[in-house]
Amino acid sequence: MKFAYRFSNLLGAVYRQGNLNFSKDGNAVISPVGNRISIFDLKNNTSETLPVSTTKNIRCVGLSPDGNLAIVVDEDGAALLVSLITRAVLHHFHFHKPVNSICFSPDGRKFVVTKENVALMYHAPGKQREFNAFVLDKSYYGPYDETTCIDWTDDSKCFVVGSKDMSTWVFGAERWANLIYYSLGGHKDVIVGCFFEKDSLDLYTVSQDGTLCVWESDTELDGLVLKKSQNKPKSLRQEEEEDEEEEERMEGQEGEVIRGKAEAPKEKKTKNVRYKQRSKHFFNKEGDFNNLTAAAYHKSTHILVTGFASGIFHLHELPEFNLIHSLSISDQRITSVAINSSGDWIGFGCSGMGQLLVWEWQSESYVFKQQGHFNNMASLAYSPDGQYIVTGGDDGKVKVWNTNSGLCFVTFTEHTSSITNVTFTSSGFVVVSASLDGTLRAFDLHRYRNFRTFTSPRPAQFSSLAVDVSGELVSAGAQDSFEIFLWSMQTGRLLEVLGGHEGPVSCLCFSPVQSILASTSWDRTVRLWDMLNSWQVKETLPLTSDGLYVTYRPDGQELAVGTLNGEISFWNPNTATQTGSVAGRHDLEMGRKETDKITAKQSAKGKSFTSLCYSADGESILAGGQSKFVCIYNVKEQMLMKKFEISCNLSFDAMEEFLDRRKMTEFGSLALVDEGAGDGDGVNISLPGVRRGDLSSRHFKPEIRVSSLRFSPTGRSWAATTTEGLLVYSLDGSLVFDPYDLDLDVTPGSIRKQLRLQEWASAIVLAFRLNEKALKQEVLETVPHEQIPVVCGSLPDIYVEKLLGFVATCLEKSSHLQFYMTWAQNLLMLHGQKLKNRCDFNMYNIRYTVALSKQRGIKRAAEEDKEGEEDEEDEEDLSDEMSEASLEDAEMLL
């Protein structure tokens, strides 16, 4: 089995915090999700999460005008320069302070960053190779408080900066004689947005108290005059001194410093740019205190979009301030607003609910509407075909996700408390969920309705769930009454109540090939219940610690049990003997929380695996729990094969083994000083069994953990529900740029040169070495169809499989069906014998298929035996009556 799983996609979370951006064509939304970036294609209705992550949650994202580059800045000021074409990190930089906003100039040559009370202008990275991608050009001072927002003029000559000190500053990007800086007031609250009018220096400023000021400039953009340099004759010594100062300035990378004052600068020769307030408008009516939280302005259509803390947004036409549209889209505050290039679609982000909405204001309809789980996810399950994933969260919602698009297409909200477990039936069209509200619910994926509700005679909190292979029996374990309940899916009636456990039932699992139910509990036992023997206990397996999870191997011949002491034990269910065990506590590598008074080594003694899953071939097992690591163990060798770090986000707690020594005192960590804690000892110590921290604390940081994980039915991917969301790791790399045997001479120009020389085989080899999809398609479709057999015969063996895989993907999407069928036919005819020897690549898929066929074969044989016995009884009864009848007539009668 291959273990080269790589991060593929992030589901279950669409927006956390930060600013939204639309792509250049306006058909995709770029959303920060925690410490990752997700791109939602609104045309094709798909989502993609970039394989790029920061060390903390992303605070702001700046997109270049051509849409090829993005600058991502986290909460600490660490920045990444990311290529949206290759999905790769090009440069790392640190601003050393939190950054509030970042904005590229329209010409793409510069970008401005607002940090503390200063605006920093950098030279934007170009397409050529550079040693330092971020070169500081100028530093602009003036505001007395933090700077909040930026906007540029259309010709990139000036930019405006809003501040928390209720002032707005206009700066010149170059040394203009009539505009160095200009300060504007007129507001009584924090500036939320400031926007230039199209091809003008006229301004709109919006403050948090719902005030809009319209500023009119007496100078056009063409009226800006460059400041003349004083060309006085200089001595050789003065020139050398200036050169040395210039070198020192460039080495220090401080850039030019421009300091502004609260009044306009005085110039004698040139008339300065002046602003006057043309009008002032108010969003809130008298007595209404609805804070304005986000704003965006589309210059071509003159539309201003404002979002408020109550979840309402307004559309106004400027400068007349005519109300076009108003709508309430959420119960929480609107955190970010963005408008696409055409001005038709408006994107809204609500961090409180984790919502991402795209609204088409002309048709008044949603283009895109997604929301993740409000709280953590508790469980997940794959559909039998691997196309869907169902998740249950602590918010009481059941969501079904499409693995291809990465989007949620249905949400069930019937539960009134936290979901503890979810699963699919064998048909794949029914989802069953268990909840702490005392109910099990079955949902139909055809009609999207709750068609069956299962309850117990006495109210019980269900903590575990299992459905048999036929989908006829539903079982659930209670965590308060220590009983197991069984219902019929067809009738909804309670069939049996199984007692015997002396602790909460933590997990249930049906055997895939036999009529046996396995249950584990905190009473340190695993019990096997025989369905055919009136649900009597067939075997009781003793454990060394409290049982947390139990699962069967796909062939039903082995049982894996996870216990509280961090061990995974393997049992033979037929002989009730233990076949092996894995001590995985040291592989968890638990970190130390900021408020822990003990070391990570001591706290790791109480950590364990809370979720297990066998691979499709049954040779490996996937394990995850109270840690940021997911481990894959080889069952036969009982050793660790691969470990995956699911997150590097330091915004979560317990990410590092050691705390920062600079925050340690003789009395403990400074994080223990929490004004929200009520006791005199500093922080309330969590009681044993508490899964989450004190949510009432002022400084709450979620702890990283894996609540559930599953292999896909094909074994090509696996998914895990974590604190970050639903992470999907796959063997199918979807990277845009993943070159093979790359060299300096392998360029698009050299490939097209080979095409002009009609060197078809050489061009194909070079294209697959560069491995760009568009270029490979161009090369293949340039080859004349009569040359395809010759080219296929002259290809090296190592490129045959790559070409065949690419042709297979093109057959699904391309309109040139016969052309690609010709490629596939010739490749298989000429290289079929060699390709046969590589079938071991999918050996585990074949074994999984064989196991399924055996499982169905056993059922079919049992049914045939039962039918055969009935037929024999009928024949014996009728043999005396039809002794004179012919065999054909008897068969007809039977």
Secondary structure in CASP SS format (residue, H / E / C, confidence):
PFRMAT SS
TARGET T0000
AUTHOR 0000-0000-0000
METHOD secondary structure of the structure
MODEL  1
M C 1.00
K C 1.00
F C 1.00
A C 1.00
Y C 1.00
R E 1.00
F E 1.00
S E 1.00
N E 1.00
L E 1.00
L E 1.00
G C 1.00
A C 1.00
V C 1.00
Y C 1.00
R C 1.00
Q C 1.00
G C 1.00
N C 1.00
L C 1.00
N E 1.00
F E 1.00
S C 1.00
K C 1.00
D C 1.00
G C 1.00
N C 1.00
A E 1.00
V E 1.00
I E 1.00
S E 1.00
P E 1.00
V E 1.00
G C 1.00
N C 1.00
R E 1.00
I E 1.00
S E 1.00
I E 1.00
F E 1.00
D E 1.00
L C 1.00
K C 1.00
N C 1.00
N C 1.00
T E 1.00
S E 1.00
E E 1.00
T E 1.00
L E 1.00
P E 1.00
V E 1.00
S E 1.00
T C 1.00
T C 1.00
K C 1.00
N C 1.00
I E 1.00
R E 1.00
C E 1.00
V E 1.00
G E 1.00
L E 1.00
S C 1.00
P C 1.00
D C 1.00
G C 1.00
N C 1.00
L E 1.00
A E 1.00
I E 1.00
V E 1.00
V E 1.00
D E 1.00
E C 1.00
D C 1.00
G C 1.00
A E 1.00
A E 1.00
L E 1.00
L E 1.00
V E 1.00
S E 1.00
L C 1.00
I C 1.00
T C 1.00
R C 1.00
A E 1.00
V E 1.00
L E 1.00
H E 1.00
H E 1.00
F E 1.00
H E 1.00
F C 1.00
H C 1.00
K C 1.00
P C 1.00
V E 1.00
N E 1.00
S E 1.00
I E 1.00
C E 1.00
F E 1.00
S C 1.00
P C 1.00
D C 1.00
G C 1.00
R C 1.00
K E 1.00
F E 1.00
V E 1.00
V E 1.00
T E 1.00
K E 1.00
E C 1.00
N C 1.00
V E 1.00
A E 1.00
L E 1.00
M E 1.00
Y E 1.00
H E 1.00
A C 1.00
P C 1.00
G C 1.00
K C 1.00
Q C 1.00
R C 1.00
E C 1.00
F C 1.00
N C 1.00
A C 1.00
F C 1.00
V E 1.00
L E 1.00
D E 1.00
K E 1.00
S E 1.00
Y E 1.00
Y E 1.00
G C 1.00
P C 1.00
Y C 1.00
D C 1.00
E C 1.00
T E 1.00
T E 1.00
C E 1.00
I E 1.00
D E 1.00
W E 1.00
T C 1.00
D C 1.00
D C 1.00
S C 1.00
K C 1.00
C E 1.00
F E 1.00
V E 1.00
V E 1.00
G E 1.00
S E 1.00
K C 1.00
D C 1.00
M C 1.00
S C 1.00
T E 1.00
W E 1.00
V E 1.00
F E 1.00
G E 1.00
A C 1.00
E C 1.00
R C 1.00
W E 1.00
A C 1.00
N C 1.00
L C 1.00
I C 1.00
Y E 1.00
Y E 1.00
S E 1.00
L E 1.00
G C 1.00
G C 1.00
H C 1.00
K C 1.00
D C 1.00
V C 1.00
I E 1.00
V E 1.00
G E 1.00
C E 1.00
F E 1.00
F E 1.00
E C 1.00
K C 1.00
D C 1.00
S C 1.00
L C 1.00
D C 1.00
L E 1.00
Y E 1.00
T E 1.00
V E 1.00
S E 1.00
Q C 1.00
D C 1.00
G C 1.00
T E 1.00
L E 1.00
C E 1.00
V E 1.00
W E 1.00
E E 1.00
S E 1.00
D C 1.00
T C 1.00
E C 1.00
L H 1.00
D H 1.00
G H 1.00
L C 1.00
V C 1.00
L E 1.00
K C 1.00
K C 1.00
S C 1.00
Q C 1.00
N C 1.00
K C 1.00
P C 1.00
K C 1.00
S C 1.00
L H 1.00
R H 1.00
Q H 1.00
E H 1.00
E H 1.00
E H 1.00
E H 1.00
D H 1.00
E H 1.00
E H 1.00
E H 1.00
E H 1.00
E H 1.00
R H 1.00
M H 1.00
E H 1.00
G H 1.00
Q C 1.00
E C 1.00
G C 1.00
E E 1.00
V E 1.00
I E 1.00
R E 1.00
G C 1.00
K C 1.00
A C 1.00
E C 1.00
A C 1.00
P C 1.00
K C 1.00
E C 1.00
K C 1.00
K C 1.00
T C 1.00
K C 1.00
N C 1.00
V C 1.00
R C 1.00
Y E 1.00
K E 1.00
Q E 1.00
R E 1.00
S E 1.00
K E 1.00
H E 1.00
F E 1.00
F C 1.00
N C 1.00
K C 1.00
E C 1.00
G C 1.00
D C 1.00
F C 1.00
N C 1.00
N C 1.00
L E 1.00
T E 1.00
A E 1.00
A E 1.00
A E 1.00
Y E 1.00
H E 1.00
K C 1.00
S C 1.00
T C 1.00
H C 1.00
I E 1.00
L E 1.00
V E 1.00
T E 1.00
G E 1.00
F E 1.00
A C 1.00
S C 1.00
G C 1.00
I E 1.00
F E 1.00
H E 1.00
L E 1.00
H E 1.00
E E 1.00
L C 1.00
P C 1.00
E C 1.00
F C 1.00
N E 1.00
L E 1.00
I E 1.00
H E 1.00
S E 1.00
L E 1.00
S E 1.00
I C 1.00
S C 1.00
D C 1.00
Q C 1.00
R C 1.00
I C 1.00
T C 1.00
S E 1.00
V E 1.00
A E 1.00
I E 1.00
N C 1.00
S C 1.00
S C 1.00
G C 1.00
D C 1.00
W E 1.00
I E 1.00
G E 1.00
F E 1.00
G E 1.00
C E 1.00
S C 1.00
G C 1.00
M C 1.00
G C 1.00
Q E 1.00
L E 1.00
L E 1.00
V E 1.00
W E 1.00
E E 1.00
W C 1.00
Q C 1.00
S C 1.00
E C 1.00
S E 1.00
Y E 1.00
V E 1.00
F E 1.00
K E 1.00
Q E 1.00
Q E 1.00
G C 1.00
H C 1.00
F C 1.00
N C 1.00
N C 1.00
M E 1.00
A E 1.00
S E 1.00
L E 1.00
A E 1.00
Y E 1.00
S C 1.00
P C 1.00
D C 1.00
G C 1.00
Q C 1.00
Y E 1.00
I E 1.00
V E 1.00
T E 1.00
G E 1.00
G E 1.00
D C 1.00
D C 1.00
G C 1.00
K C 1.00
V E 1.00
K E 1.00
V E 1.00
W E 1.00
N E 1.00
T C 1.00
N C 1.00
S C 1.00
G C 1.00
L C 1.00
C E 1.00
F E 1.00
V E 1.00
T E 1.00
F E 1.00
T C 1.00
E C 1.00
H C 1.00
T C 1.00
S C 1.00
S C 1.00
I E 1.00
T E 1.00
N E 1.00
V E 1.00
T E 1.00
F E 1.00
T C 1.00
S C 1.00
S C 1.00
G C 1.00
F C 1.00
V E 1.00
V E 1.00
V E 1.00
S E 1.00
A E 1.00
S E 1.00
L C 1.00
D C 1.00
G C 1.00
T E 1.00
L E 1.00
R E 1.00
A E 1.00
F E 1.00
D E 1.00
L C 1.00
H C 1.00
R C 1.00
Y C 1.00
R E 1.00
N E 1.00
F E 1.00
R E 1.00
T E 1.00
F E 1.00
T E 1.00
S C 1.00
P C 1.00
R C 1.00
P C 1.00
A C 1.00
Q C 1.00
F E 1.00
S E 1.00
S E 1.00
L E 1.00
A E 1.00
V E 1.00
D C 1.00
V C 1.00
S C 1.00
G C 1.00
E C 1.00
L E 1.00
V E 1.00
S E 1.00
A E 1.00
G E 1.00
A E 1.00
Q C 1.00
D C 1.00
S C 1.00
F C 1.00
E C 1.00
I E 1.00
F E 1.00
L E 1.00
W E 1.00
S E 1.00
M C 1.00
Q C 1.00
T C 1.00
G C 1.00
R C 1.00
L E 1.00
L E 1.00
E E 1.00
V E 1.00
L E 1.00
G C 1.00
G C 1.00
H C 1.00
E C 1.00
G C 1.00
P C 1.00
V E 1.00
S E 1.00
C E 1.00
L E 1.00
C E 1.00
F E 1.00
S C 1.00
P C 1.00
V C 1.00
Q C 1.00
S C 1.00
I E 1.00
L E 1.00
A E 1.00
S E 1.00
T E 1.00
S E 1.00
W C 1.00
D C 1.00
R C 1.00
T E 1.00
V E 1.00
R E 1.00
L E 1.00
W E 1.00
D E 1.00
M C 1.00
L C 1.00
N C 1.00
S C 1.00
W C 1.00
Q E 1.00
V E 1.00
K E 1.00
E E 1.00
T E 1.00
L E 1.00
P E 1.00
L C 1.00
T C 1.00
S C 1.00
D C 1.00
G E 1.00
L E 1.00
Y E 1.00
V E 1.00
T E 1.00
Y E 1.00
R C 1.00
P C 1.00
D C 1.00
G C 1.00
Q C 1.00
E C 1.00
L E 1.00
A E 1.00
V E 1.00
G E 1.00
T E 1.00
L C 1.00
N C 1.00
G C 1.00
E E 1.00
I E 1.00
S E 1.00
F E 1.00
W E 1.00
N E 1.00
P C 1.00
N C 1.00
T C 1.00
A C 1.00
T E 1.00
Q E 1.00
T E 1.00
G E 1.00
S E 1.00
V E 1.00
A E 1.00
G C 1.00
R H 1.00
H H 1.00
D H 1.00
L H 1.00
E C 1.00
M C 1.00
G C 1.00
R C 1.00
K C 1.00
E C 1.00
T C 1.00
D C 1.00
K C 1.00
I C 1.00
T C 1.00
A H 1.00
K H 1.00
Q H 1.00
S H 1.00
A H 1.00
K H 1.00
G H 1.00
K C 1.00
S C 1.00
F E 1.00
T E 1.00
S E 1.00
L E 1.00
C E 1.00
Y E 1.00
S C 1.00
A C 1.00
D C 1.00
G C 1.00
E C 1.00
S E 1.00
I E 1.00
L E 1.00
A E 1.00
G E 1.00
G E 1.00
Q C 1.00
S C 1.00
K C 1.00
F E 1.00
V E 1.00
C E 1.00
I E 1.00
Y E 1.00
N E 1.00
V C 1.00
K C 1.00
E C 1.00
Q C 1.00
M E 1.00
L E 1.00
M E 1.00
K E 1.00
K E 1.00
F E 1.00
E E 1.00
I C 1.00
S C 1.00
C C 1.00
N C 1.00
L C 1.00
S C 1.00
F C 1.00
D E 1.00
A C 1.00
M C 1.00
E C 1.00
E C 1.00
F C 1.00
L C 1.00
D C 1.00
R H 1.00
R H 1.00
K H 1.00
M E 1.00
T E 1.00
E C 1.00
F C 1.00
G E 1.00
S E 1.00
L H 1.00
A H 1.00
L H 1.00
V C 1.00
D C 1.00
E C 1.00
G C 1.00
A C 1.00
G C 1.00
D C 1.00
G C 1.00
D C 1.00
G C 1.00
V C 1.00
N C 1.00
I C 1.00
S C 1.00
L C 1.00
P C 1.00
G C 1.00
V C 1.00
R C 1.00
R C 1.00
G C 1.00
D C 1.00
L C 1.00
S C 1.00
S C 1.00
R C 1.00
H C 1.00
F C 1.00
K C 1.00
P C 1.00
E E 1.00
I C 1.00
R C 1.00
V E 1.00
S E 1.00
S E 1.00
L E 1.00
R E 1.00
F E 1.00
S C 1.00
P C 1.00
T C 1.00
G C 1.00
R C 1.00
S E 1.00
W E 1.00
A E 1.00
A E 1.00
T E 1.00
T E 1.00
T C 1.00
E C 1.00
G C 1.00
L E 1.00
L E 1.00
V E 1.00
Y E 1.00
S E 1.00
L C 1.00
D C 1.00
G C 1.00
S C 1.00
L C 1.00
V C 1.00
F C 1.00
D C 1.00
P C 1.00
Y C 1.00
D C 1.00
L C 1.00
D C 1.00
L C 1.00
D C 1.00
V C 1.00
T C 1.00
P H 1.00
G H 1.00
S H 1.00
I H 1.00
R H 1.00
K H 1.00
Q H 1.00
L H 1.00
R H 1.00
L C 1.00
Q C 1.00
E C 1.00
W H 1.00
A H 1.00
S H 1.00
A H 1.00
I H 1.00
V H 1.00
L H 1.00
A H 1.00
F H 1.00
R H 1.00
L H 1.00
N C 1.00
E C 1.00
K H 1.00
A H 1.00
L H 1.00
K H 1.00
Q H 1.00
E H 1.00
V H 1.00
L H 1.00
E H 1.00
T H 1.00
V C 1.00
P C 1.00
H H 1.00
E H 1.00
Q H 1.00
I H 1.00
P H 1.00
V H 1.00
V H 1.00
C H 1.00
G H 1.00
S H 1.00
L C 1.00
P C 1.00
D H 1.00
I H 1.00
Y H 1.00
V H 1.00
E H 1.00
K H 1.00
L H 1.00
L H 1.00
G H 1.00
F H 1.00
V H 1.00
A H 1.00
T H 1.00
C H 1.00
L H 1.00
E H 1.00
K H 1.00
S C 1.00
S C 1.00
H C 1.00
L H 1.00
Q H 1.00
F H 1.00
Y H 1.00
M H 1.00
T H 1.00
W H 1.00
A H 1.00
Q H 1.00
N H 1.00
L H 1.00
L H 1.00
M H 1.00
L H 1.00
H H 1.00
G H 1.00
Q H 1.00
K H 1.00
L H 1.00
K H 1.00
N C 1.00
R C 1.00
C H 1.00
D H 1.00
F H 1.00
N H 1.00
M H 1.00
Y H 1.00
N H 1.00
I H 1.00
R H 1.00
Y H 1.00
T H 1.00
V H 1.00
A H 1.00
L H 1.00
S H 1.00
K H 1.00
Q H 1.00
R H 1.00
G H 1.00
I H 1.00
K H 1.00
R H 1.00
A H 1.00
A H 1.00
E H 1.00
E H 1.00
D H 1.00
K H 1.00
E H 1.00
G H 1.00
E H 1.00
E H 1.00
D H 1.00
E H 1.00
E H 1.00
D H 1.00
E H 1.00
E H 1.00
D H 1.00
L H 1.00
S H 1.00
D C 1.00
E C 1.00
M C 1.00
S C 1.00
E C 1.00
A C 1.00
S C 1.00
L H 1.00
E H 1.00
D H 1.00
A H 1.00
E H 1.00
M H 1.00
L H 1.00
L C 1.00
END
